[in-house]
Amino acid sequence: MKNFKQVKSTNQCPYCAGQGYFQLRLGGSETCSCCSGSGKK
Ligand SMILES: [Zn+2]
């Protein structure tokens, strides 16, 4: 078994914290325009 290291936090989109969308206070969600909803940078 190989020692596989996966870096999680560094490739995340800083704007949506890797979620791919923003949570709106008024309800619903909006797709992050920075990462196009992928959550990655
Ligand atoms: Zn994003």
mmCIF file of the protein (N, C-alpha, C, O) and its ligand, coordinates in Angstrom:
data_MODEL
# 
_entry.id   MODEL 
# 
loop_
_entity.id 
_entity.type 
_entity.pdbx_number_of_molecules 
1 polymer     1 
2 non-polymer 1 
# 
_entity_poly.entity_id                      1 
_entity_poly.type                           'polypeptide(L)' 
_entity_poly.nstd_linkage                   no 
_entity_poly.nstd_monomer                   no 
_entity_poly.pdbx_seq_one_letter_code       MKNFKQVKSTNQCPYCAGQGYFQLRLGGSETCSCCSGSGKK 
_entity_poly.pdbx_seq_one_letter_code_can   MKNFKQVKSTNQCPYCAGQGYFQLRLGGSETCSCCSGSGKK 
_entity_poly.pdbx_strand_id                 A 
# 
loop_
_entity_poly_seq.entity_id 
_entity_poly_seq.num 
_entity_poly_seq.mon_id 
_entity_poly_seq.hetero 
1 1  MET n 
1 2  LYS n 
1 3  ASN n 
1 4  PHE n 
1 5  LYS n 
1 6  GLN n 
1 7  VAL n 
1 8  LYS n 
1 9  SER n 
1 10 THR n 
1 11 ASN n 
1 12 GLN n 
1 13 CYS n 
1 14 PRO n 
1 15 TYR n 
1 16 CYS n 
1 17 ALA n 
1 18 GLY n 
1 19 GLN n 
1 20 GLY n 
1 21 TYR n 
1 22 PHE n 
1 23 GLN n 
1 24 LEU n 
1 25 ARG n 
1 26 LEU n 
1 27 GLY n 
1 28 GLY n 
1 29 SER n 
1 30 GLU n 
1 31 THR n 
1 32 CYS n 
1 33 SER n 
1 34 CYS n 
1 35 CYS n 
1 36 SER n 
1 37 GLY n 
1 38 SER n 
1 39 GLY n 
1 40 LYS n 
1 41 LYS n 
# 
loop_
_struct_asym.id 
_struct_asym.entity_id 
A 1 
B 2 
# 
loop_
_chem_comp.id 
_chem_comp.type 
_chem_comp.mon_nstd_flag 
ALA 'L-peptide linking' y 
ARG 'L-peptide linking' y 
ASN 'L-peptide linking' y 
CYS 'L-peptide linking' y 
GLN 'L-peptide linking' y 
GLU 'L-peptide linking' y 
GLY 'peptide linking'   y 
LEU 'L-peptide linking' y 
LYS 'L-peptide linking' y 
MET 'L-peptide linking' y 
PHE 'L-peptide linking' y 
PRO 'L-peptide linking' y 
SER 'L-peptide linking' y 
THR 'L-peptide linking' y 
TYR 'L-peptide linking' y 
VAL 'L-peptide linking' y 
ZN  non-polymer         . 
# 
_pdbx_entity_nonpoly.entity_id   2 
_pdbx_entity_nonpoly.name        ? 
_pdbx_entity_nonpoly.comp_id     ZN 
# 
_pdbx_nonpoly_scheme.asym_id         B 
_pdbx_nonpoly_scheme.entity_id       2 
_pdbx_nonpoly_scheme.mon_id          ZN 
_pdbx_nonpoly_scheme.ndb_seq_num     1 
_pdbx_nonpoly_scheme.pdb_seq_num     101 
_pdbx_nonpoly_scheme.auth_seq_num    101 
_pdbx_nonpoly_scheme.pdb_mon_id      ZN 
_pdbx_nonpoly_scheme.auth_mon_id     ZN 
_pdbx_nonpoly_scheme.pdb_strand_id   A 
_pdbx_nonpoly_scheme.pdb_ins_code    . 
# 
loop_
_atom_site.group_PDB 
_atom_site.id 
_atom_site.type_symbol 
_atom_site.label_atom_id 
_atom_site.label_alt_id 
_atom_site.label_comp_id 
_atom_site.label_asym_id 
_atom_site.label_entity_id 
_atom_site.label_seq_id 
_atom_site.pdbx_PDB_ins_code 
_atom_site.Cartn_x 
_atom_site.Cartn_y 
_atom_site.Cartn_z 
_atom_site.occupancy 
_atom_site.B_iso_or_equiv 
_atom_site.pdbx_formal_charge 
_atom_site.auth_seq_id 
_atom_site.auth_comp_id 
_atom_site.auth_asym_id 
_atom_site.auth_atom_id 
_atom_site.pdbx_PDB_model_num 
ATOM   1   N  N  . MET A 1 1  ? 0.836   -1.206 0.000   1.00 0.00 ? 1   MET A N  1 
ATOM   2   C  CA . MET A 1 1  ? 0.000   0.000  0.000   1.00 0.00 ? 1   MET A CA 1 
ATOM   3   C  C  . MET A 1 1  ? 0.865   1.248  0.000   1.00 0.00 ? 1   MET A C  1 
ATOM   4   O  O  . MET A 1 1  ? 1.801   1.382  0.788   1.00 0.00 ? 1   MET A O  1 
ATOM   5   N  N  . LYS A 1 2  ? 0.537   2.127  -0.875  1.00 0.00 ? 2   LYS A N  1 
ATOM   6   C  CA . LYS A 1 2  ? 1.341   3.330  -0.983  1.00 0.00 ? 2   LYS A CA 1 
ATOM   7   C  C  . LYS A 1 2  ? 0.818   4.412  -0.056  1.00 0.00 ? 2   LYS A C  1 
ATOM   8   O  O  . LYS A 1 2  ? -0.363  4.496  0.281   1.00 0.00 ? 2   LYS A O  1 
ATOM   9   N  N  . ASN A 1 3  ? 1.763   5.215  0.322   1.00 0.00 ? 3   ASN A N  1 
ATOM   10  C  CA . ASN A 1 3  ? 1.382   6.337  1.175   1.00 0.00 ? 3   ASN A CA 1 
ATOM   11  C  C  . ASN A 1 3  ? 0.896   7.496  0.305   1.00 0.00 ? 3   ASN A C  1 
ATOM   12  O  O  . ASN A 1 3  ? 1.691   8.275  -0.219  1.00 0.00 ? 3   ASN A O  1 
ATOM   13  N  N  . PHE A 1 4  ? -0.381  7.587  0.171   1.00 0.00 ? 4   PHE A N  1 
ATOM   14  C  CA . PHE A 1 4  ? -0.948  8.583  -0.730  1.00 0.00 ? 4   PHE A CA 1 
ATOM   15  C  C  . PHE A 1 4  ? -1.414  9.805  0.040   1.00 0.00 ? 4   PHE A C  1 
ATOM   16  O  O  . PHE A 1 4  ? -2.347  9.757  0.842   1.00 0.00 ? 4   PHE A O  1 
ATOM   17  N  N  . LYS A 1 5  ? -0.727  10.898 -0.238  1.00 0.00 ? 5   LYS A N  1 
ATOM   18  C  CA . LYS A 1 5  ? -1.111  12.135 0.441   1.00 0.00 ? 5   LYS A CA 1 
ATOM   19  C  C  . LYS A 1 5  ? -1.974  12.992 -0.470  1.00 0.00 ? 5   LYS A C  1 
ATOM   20  O  O  . LYS A 1 5  ? -1.635  13.239 -1.628  1.00 0.00 ? 5   LYS A O  1 
ATOM   21  N  N  . GLN A 1 6  ? -3.044  13.417 0.054   1.00 0.00 ? 6   GLN A N  1 
ATOM   22  C  CA . GLN A 1 6  ? -3.929  14.276 -0.726  1.00 0.00 ? 6   GLN A CA 1 
ATOM   23  C  C  . GLN A 1 6  ? -4.112  15.607 -0.018  1.00 0.00 ? 6   GLN A C  1 
ATOM   24  O  O  . GLN A 1 6  ? -4.546  15.677 1.132   1.00 0.00 ? 6   GLN A O  1 
ATOM   25  N  N  . VAL A 1 7  ? -3.772  16.637 -0.729  1.00 0.00 ? 7   VAL A N  1 
ATOM   26  C  CA . VAL A 1 7  ? -3.926  17.969 -0.147  1.00 0.00 ? 7   VAL A CA 1 
ATOM   27  C  C  . VAL A 1 7  ? -5.344  18.468 -0.397  1.00 0.00 ? 7   VAL A C  1 
ATOM   28  O  O  . VAL A 1 7  ? -5.771  18.654 -1.536  1.00 0.00 ? 7   VAL A O  1 
ATOM   29  N  N  . LYS A 1 8  ? -6.030  18.670 0.661   1.00 0.00 ? 8   LYS A N  1 
ATOM   30  C  CA . LYS A 1 8  ? -7.435  19.029 0.516   1.00 0.00 ? 8   LYS A CA 1 
ATOM   31  C  C  . LYS A 1 8  ? -7.662  20.532 0.423   1.00 0.00 ? 8   LYS A C  1 
ATOM   32  O  O  . LYS A 1 8  ? -8.299  21.027 -0.507  1.00 0.00 ? 8   LYS A O  1 
ATOM   33  N  N  . SER A 1 9  ? -7.135  21.234 1.396   1.00 0.00 ? 9   SER A N  1 
ATOM   34  C  CA . SER A 1 9  ? -7.564  22.611 1.583   1.00 0.00 ? 9   SER A CA 1 
ATOM   35  C  C  . SER A 1 9  ? -6.923  23.593 0.605   1.00 0.00 ? 9   SER A C  1 
ATOM   36  O  O  . SER A 1 9  ? -7.457  24.679 0.384   1.00 0.00 ? 9   SER A O  1 
ATOM   37  N  N  . THR A 1 10 ? -5.800  23.227 0.026   1.00 0.00 ? 10  THR A N  1 
ATOM   38  C  CA . THR A 1 10 ? -5.079  24.209 -0.776  1.00 0.00 ? 10  THR A CA 1 
ATOM   39  C  C  . THR A 1 10 ? -5.738  24.453 -2.134  1.00 0.00 ? 10  THR A C  1 
ATOM   40  O  O  . THR A 1 10 ? -5.594  25.531 -2.710  1.00 0.00 ? 10  THR A O  1 
ATOM   41  N  N  . ASN A 1 11 ? -6.455  23.463 -2.641  1.00 0.00 ? 11  ASN A N  1 
ATOM   42  C  CA . ASN A 1 11 ? -7.057  23.621 -3.955  1.00 0.00 ? 11  ASN A CA 1 
ATOM   43  C  C  . ASN A 1 11 ? -8.488  24.131 -3.890  1.00 0.00 ? 11  ASN A C  1 
ATOM   44  O  O  . ASN A 1 11 ? -9.171  24.244 -4.908  1.00 0.00 ? 11  ASN A O  1 
ATOM   45  N  N  . GLN A 1 12 ? -8.918  24.430 -2.701  1.00 0.00 ? 12  GLN A N  1 
ATOM   46  C  CA . GLN A 1 12 ? -10.280 24.908 -2.584  1.00 0.00 ? 12  GLN A CA 1 
ATOM   47  C  C  . GLN A 1 12 ? -10.407 26.355 -3.010  1.00 0.00 ? 12  GLN A C  1 
ATOM   48  O  O  . GLN A 1 12 ? -9.486  27.157 -2.854  1.00 0.00 ? 12  GLN A O  1 
ATOM   49  N  N  . CYS A 1 13 ? -11.552 26.662 -3.544  1.00 0.00 ? 13  CYS A N  1 
ATOM   50  C  CA . CYS A 1 13 ? -11.850 28.037 -3.899  1.00 0.00 ? 13  CYS A CA 1 
ATOM   51  C  C  . CYS A 1 13 ? -11.978 28.863 -2.621  1.00 0.00 ? 13  CYS A C  1 
ATOM   52  O  O  . CYS A 1 13 ? -12.748 28.503 -1.731  1.00 0.00 ? 13  CYS A O  1 
ATOM   53  N  N  . PRO A 1 14 ? -11.245 29.950 -2.520  1.00 0.00 ? 14  PRO A N  1 
ATOM   54  C  CA . PRO A 1 14 ? -11.239 30.754 -1.292  1.00 0.00 ? 14  PRO A CA 1 
ATOM   55  C  C  . PRO A 1 14 ? -12.534 31.523 -1.078  1.00 0.00 ? 14  PRO A C  1 
ATOM   56  O  O  . PRO A 1 14 ? -12.815 31.980 0.030   1.00 0.00 ? 14  PRO A O  1 
ATOM   57  N  N  . TYR A 1 15 ? -13.311 31.662 -2.122  1.00 0.00 ? 15  TYR A N  1 
ATOM   58  C  CA . TYR A 1 15 ? -14.523 32.482 -2.016  1.00 0.00 ? 15  TYR A CA 1 
ATOM   59  C  C  . TYR A 1 15 ? -15.694 31.693 -1.446  1.00 0.00 ? 15  TYR A C  1 
ATOM   60  O  O  . TYR A 1 15 ? -16.481 32.207 -0.651  1.00 0.00 ? 15  TYR A O  1 
ATOM   61  N  N  . CYS A 1 16 ? -15.792 30.460 -1.860  1.00 0.00 ? 16  CYS A N  1 
ATOM   62  C  CA . CYS A 1 16 ? -16.927 29.661 -1.394  1.00 0.00 ? 16  CYS A CA 1 
ATOM   63  C  C  . CYS A 1 16 ? -16.470 28.541 -0.469  1.00 0.00 ? 16  CYS A C  1 
ATOM   64  O  O  . CYS A 1 16 ? -17.266 27.683 -0.088  1.00 0.00 ? 16  CYS A O  1 
ATOM   65  N  N  . ALA A 1 17 ? -15.200 28.547 -0.110  1.00 0.00 ? 17  ALA A N  1 
ATOM   66  C  CA . ALA A 1 17 ? -14.626 27.565 0.803   1.00 0.00 ? 17  ALA A CA 1 
ATOM   67  C  C  . ALA A 1 17 ? -14.799 26.143 0.277   1.00 0.00 ? 17  ALA A C  1 
ATOM   68  O  O  . ALA A 1 17 ? -15.014 25.208 1.048   1.00 0.00 ? 17  ALA A O  1 
ATOM   69  N  N  . GLY A 1 18 ? -14.704 25.992 -1.035  1.00 0.00 ? 18  GLY A N  1 
ATOM   70  C  CA . GLY A 1 18 ? -14.759 24.670 -1.625  1.00 0.00 ? 18  GLY A CA 1 
ATOM   71  C  C  . GLY A 1 18 ? -16.155 24.113 -1.795  1.00 0.00 ? 18  GLY A C  1 
ATOM   72  O  O  . GLY A 1 18 ? -16.327 22.950 -2.158  1.00 0.00 ? 18  GLY A O  1 
ATOM   73  N  N  . GLN A 1 19 ? -17.142 24.934 -1.536  1.00 0.00 ? 19  GLN A N  1 
ATOM   74  C  CA . GLN A 1 19 ? -18.515 24.439 -1.645  1.00 0.00 ? 19  GLN A CA 1 
ATOM   75  C  C  . GLN A 1 19 ? -19.066 24.602 -3.060  1.00 0.00 ? 19  GLN A C  1 
ATOM   76  O  O  . GLN A 1 19 ? -19.925 23.833 -3.490  1.00 0.00 ? 19  GLN A O  1 
ATOM   77  N  N  . GLY A 1 20 ? -18.573 25.592 -3.770  1.00 0.00 ? 20  GLY A N  1 
ATOM   78  C  CA . GLY A 1 20 ? -19.039 25.808 -5.131  1.00 0.00 ? 20  GLY A CA 1 
ATOM   79  C  C  . GLY A 1 20 ? -20.229 26.740 -5.226  1.00 0.00 ? 20  GLY A C  1 
ATOM   80  O  O  . GLY A 1 20 ? -20.690 27.081 -6.315  1.00 0.00 ? 20  GLY A O  1 
ATOM   81  N  N  . TYR A 1 21 ? -20.707 27.136 -4.087  1.00 0.00 ? 21  TYR A N  1 
ATOM   82  C  CA . TYR A 1 21 ? -21.856 28.048 -4.102  1.00 0.00 ? 21  TYR A CA 1 
ATOM   83  C  C  . TYR A 1 21 ? -21.883 28.884 -2.828  1.00 0.00 ? 21  TYR A C  1 
ATOM   84  O  O  . TYR A 1 21 ? -21.245 28.558 -1.827  1.00 0.00 ? 21  TYR A O  1 
ATOM   85  N  N  . PHE A 1 22 ? -22.625 29.947 -2.902  1.00 0.00 ? 22  PHE A N  1 
ATOM   86  C  CA . PHE A 1 22 ? -22.811 30.785 -1.722  1.00 0.00 ? 22  PHE A CA 1 
ATOM   87  C  C  . PHE A 1 22 ? -24.195 30.544 -1.138  1.00 0.00 ? 22  PHE A C  1 
ATOM   88  O  O  . PHE A 1 22 ? -25.174 30.348 -1.858  1.00 0.00 ? 22  PHE A O  1 
ATOM   89  N  N  . GLN A 1 23 ? -24.243 30.564 0.156   1.00 0.00 ? 23  GLN A N  1 
ATOM   90  C  CA . GLN A 1 23 ? -25.531 30.461 0.827   1.00 0.00 ? 23  GLN A CA 1 
ATOM   91  C  C  . GLN A 1 23 ? -26.081 31.864 1.032   1.00 0.00 ? 23  GLN A C  1 
ATOM   92  O  O  . GLN A 1 23 ? -25.469 32.693 1.705   1.00 0.00 ? 23  GLN A O  1 
ATOM   93  N  N  . LEU A 1 24 ? -27.227 32.113 0.451   1.00 0.00 ? 24  LEU A N  1 
ATOM   94  C  CA . LEU A 1 24 ? -27.819 33.435 0.558   1.00 0.00 ? 24  LEU A CA 1 
ATOM   95  C  C  . LEU A 1 24 ? -28.633 33.548 1.837   1.00 0.00 ? 24  LEU A C  1 
ATOM   96  O  O  . LEU A 1 24 ? -29.302 32.607 2.263   1.00 0.00 ? 24  LEU A O  1 
ATOM   97  N  N  . ARG A 1 25 ? -28.554 34.719 2.427   1.00 0.00 ? 25  ARG A N  1 
ATOM   98  C  CA . ARG A 1 25 ? -29.263 34.916 3.696   1.00 0.00 ? 25  ARG A CA 1 
ATOM   99  C  C  . ARG A 1 25 ? -30.774 34.939 3.492   1.00 0.00 ? 25  ARG A C  1 
ATOM   100 O  O  . ARG A 1 25 ? -31.545 34.571 4.378   1.00 0.00 ? 25  ARG A O  1 
ATOM   101 N  N  . LEU A 1 26 ? -31.171 35.377 2.310   1.00 0.00 ? 26  LEU A N  1 
ATOM   102 C  CA . LEU A 1 26 ? -32.605 35.468 2.041   1.00 0.00 ? 26  LEU A CA 1 
ATOM   103 C  C  . LEU A 1 26 ? -33.191 34.117 1.635   1.00 0.00 ? 26  LEU A C  1 
ATOM   104 O  O  . LEU A 1 26 ? -34.402 33.972 1.469   1.00 0.00 ? 26  LEU A O  1 
ATOM   105 N  N  . GLY A 1 27 ? -32.330 33.161 1.484   1.00 0.00 ? 27  GLY A N  1 
ATOM   106 C  CA . GLY A 1 27 ? -32.791 31.826 1.118   1.00 0.00 ? 27  GLY A CA 1 
ATOM   107 C  C  . GLY A 1 27 ? -32.234 31.400 -0.216  1.00 0.00 ? 27  GLY A C  1 
ATOM   108 O  O  . GLY A 1 27 ? -32.033 32.217 -1.114  1.00 0.00 ? 27  GLY A O  1 
ATOM   109 N  N  . GLY A 1 28 ? -31.989 30.118 -0.336  1.00 0.00 ? 28  GLY A N  1 
ATOM   110 C  CA . GLY A 1 28 ? -31.459 29.590 -1.585  1.00 0.00 ? 28  GLY A CA 1 
ATOM   111 C  C  . GLY A 1 28 ? -29.952 29.689 -1.642  1.00 0.00 ? 28  GLY A C  1 
ATOM   112 O  O  . GLY A 1 28 ? -29.291 29.974 -0.643  1.00 0.00 ? 28  GLY A O  1 
ATOM   113 N  N  . SER A 1 29 ? -29.424 29.453 -2.816  1.00 0.00 ? 29  SER A N  1 
ATOM   114 C  CA . SER A 1 29 ? -27.982 29.501 -2.977  1.00 0.00 ? 29  SER A CA 1 
ATOM   115 C  C  . SER A 1 29 ? -27.642 30.025 -4.360  1.00 0.00 ? 29  SER A C  1 
ATOM   116 O  O  . SER A 1 29 ? -28.441 29.962 -5.294  1.00 0.00 ? 29  SER A O  1 
ATOM   117 N  N  . GLU A 1 30 ? -26.434 30.542 -4.457  1.00 0.00 ? 30  GLU A N  1 
ATOM   118 C  CA . GLU A 1 30 ? -25.979 31.081 -5.735  1.00 0.00 ? 30  GLU A CA 1 
ATOM   119 C  C  . GLU A 1 30 ? -24.658 30.421 -6.115  1.00 0.00 ? 30  GLU A C  1 
ATOM   120 O  O  . GLU A 1 30 ? -23.767 30.272 -5.279  1.00 0.00 ? 30  GLU A O  1 
ATOM   121 N  N  . THR A 1 31 ? -24.540 30.036 -7.350  1.00 0.00 ? 31  THR A N  1 
ATOM   122 C  CA . THR A 1 31 ? -23.317 29.386 -7.804  1.00 0.00 ? 31  THR A CA 1 
ATOM   123 C  C  . THR A 1 31 ? -22.147 30.362 -7.763  1.00 0.00 ? 31  THR A C  1 
ATOM   124 O  O  . THR A 1 31 ? -22.262 31.511 -8.189  1.00 0.00 ? 31  THR A O  1 
ATOM   125 N  N  . CYS A 1 32 ? -21.042 29.891 -7.254  1.00 0.00 ? 32  CYS A N  1 
ATOM   126 C  CA . CYS A 1 32 ? -19.861 30.728 -7.154  1.00 0.00 ? 32  CYS A CA 1 
ATOM   127 C  C  . CYS A 1 32 ? -19.305 31.034 -8.544  1.00 0.00 ? 32  CYS A C  1 
ATOM   128 O  O  . CYS A 1 32 ? -19.017 30.122 -9.320  1.00 0.00 ? 32  CYS A O  1 
ATOM   129 N  N  . SER A 1 33 ? -19.157 32.304 -8.848  1.00 0.00 ? 33  SER A N  1 
ATOM   130 C  CA . SER A 1 33 ? -18.689 32.698 -10.173 1.00 0.00 ? 33  SER A CA 1 
ATOM   131 C  C  . SER A 1 33 ? -17.177 32.525 -10.308 1.00 0.00 ? 33  SER A C  1 
ATOM   132 O  O  . SER A 1 33 ? -16.640 32.532 -11.416 1.00 0.00 ? 33  SER A O  1 
ATOM   133 N  N  . CYS A 1 34 ? -16.509 32.373 -9.192  1.00 0.00 ? 34  CYS A N  1 
ATOM   134 C  CA . CYS A 1 34 ? -15.051 32.249 -9.217  1.00 0.00 ? 34  CYS A CA 1 
ATOM   135 C  C  . CYS A 1 34 ? -14.620 30.861 -9.664  1.00 0.00 ? 34  CYS A C  1 
ATOM   136 O  O  . CYS A 1 34 ? -13.650 30.714 -10.406 1.00 0.00 ? 34  CYS A O  1 
ATOM   137 N  N  . CYS A 1 35 ? -15.330 29.863 -9.217  1.00 0.00 ? 35  CYS A N  1 
ATOM   138 C  CA . CYS A 1 35 ? -14.948 28.488 -9.543  1.00 0.00 ? 35  CYS A CA 1 
ATOM   139 C  C  . CYS A 1 35 ? -16.006 27.811 -10.385 1.00 0.00 ? 35  CYS A C  1 
ATOM   140 O  O  . CYS A 1 35 ? -15.893 26.621 -10.680 1.00 0.00 ? 35  CYS A O  1 
ATOM   141 N  N  . SER A 1 36 ? -17.029 28.542 -10.777 1.00 0.00 ? 36  SER A N  1 
ATOM   142 C  CA . SER A 1 36 ? -18.116 28.010 -11.605 1.00 0.00 ? 36  SER A CA 1 
ATOM   143 C  C  . SER A 1 36 ? -18.809 26.818 -10.952 1.00 0.00 ? 36  SER A C  1 
ATOM   144 O  O  . SER A 1 36 ? -19.286 25.909 -11.631 1.00 0.00 ? 36  SER A O  1 
ATOM   145 N  N  . GLY A 1 37 ? -18.852 26.842 -9.638  1.00 0.00 ? 37  GLY A N  1 
ATOM   146 C  CA . GLY A 1 37 ? -19.583 25.800 -8.928  1.00 0.00 ? 37  GLY A CA 1 
ATOM   147 C  C  . GLY A 1 37 ? -18.783 24.546 -8.676  1.00 0.00 ? 37  GLY A C  1 
ATOM   148 O  O  . GLY A 1 37 ? -19.325 23.574 -8.150  1.00 0.00 ? 37  GLY A O  1 
ATOM   149 N  N  . SER A 1 38 ? -17.516 24.533 -9.032  1.00 0.00 ? 38  SER A N  1 
ATOM   150 C  CA . SER A 1 38 ? -16.722 23.324 -8.847  1.00 0.00 ? 38  SER A CA 1 
ATOM   151 C  C  . SER A 1 38 ? -16.141 23.257 -7.436  1.00 0.00 ? 38  SER A C  1 
ATOM   152 O  O  . SER A 1 38 ? -15.853 22.178 -6.918  1.00 0.00 ? 38  SER A O  1 
ATOM   153 N  N  . GLY A 1 39 ? -15.976 24.423 -6.831  1.00 0.00 ? 39  GLY A N  1 
ATOM   154 C  CA . GLY A 1 39 ? -15.423 24.447 -5.480  1.00 0.00 ? 39  GLY A CA 1 
ATOM   155 C  C  . GLY A 1 39 ? -13.911 24.398 -5.464  1.00 0.00 ? 39  GLY A C  1 
ATOM   156 O  O  . GLY A 1 39 ? -13.294 24.478 -4.402  1.00 0.00 ? 39  GLY A O  1 
ATOM   157 N  N  . LYS A 1 40 ? -13.317 24.269 -6.626  1.00 0.00 ? 40  LYS A N  1 
ATOM   158 C  CA . LYS A 1 40 ? -11.854 24.216 -6.697  1.00 0.00 ? 40  LYS A CA 1 
ATOM   159 C  C  . LYS A 1 40 ? -11.330 25.438 -7.422  1.00 0.00 ? 40  LYS A C  1 
ATOM   160 O  O  . LYS A 1 40 ? -12.014 26.060 -8.234  1.00 0.00 ? 40  LYS A O  1 
ATOM   161 N  N  . LYS A 1 41 ? -10.118 25.746 -7.102  1.00 0.00 ? 41  LYS A N  1 
ATOM   162 C  CA . LYS A 1 41 ? -9.549  26.928 -7.727  1.00 0.00 ? 41  LYS A CA 1 
ATOM   163 C  C  . LYS A 1 41 ? -8.894  26.559 -9.052  1.00 0.00 ? 41  LYS A C  1 
ATOM   164 O  O  . LYS A 1 41 ? -8.353  27.427 -9.736  1.00 0.00 ? 41  LYS A O  1 
HETATM 165 ZN ZN . ZN  B 2 .  ? -15.977 29.185 -5.515  1.00 0.00 2 101 ZN  A ZN 1 
# 
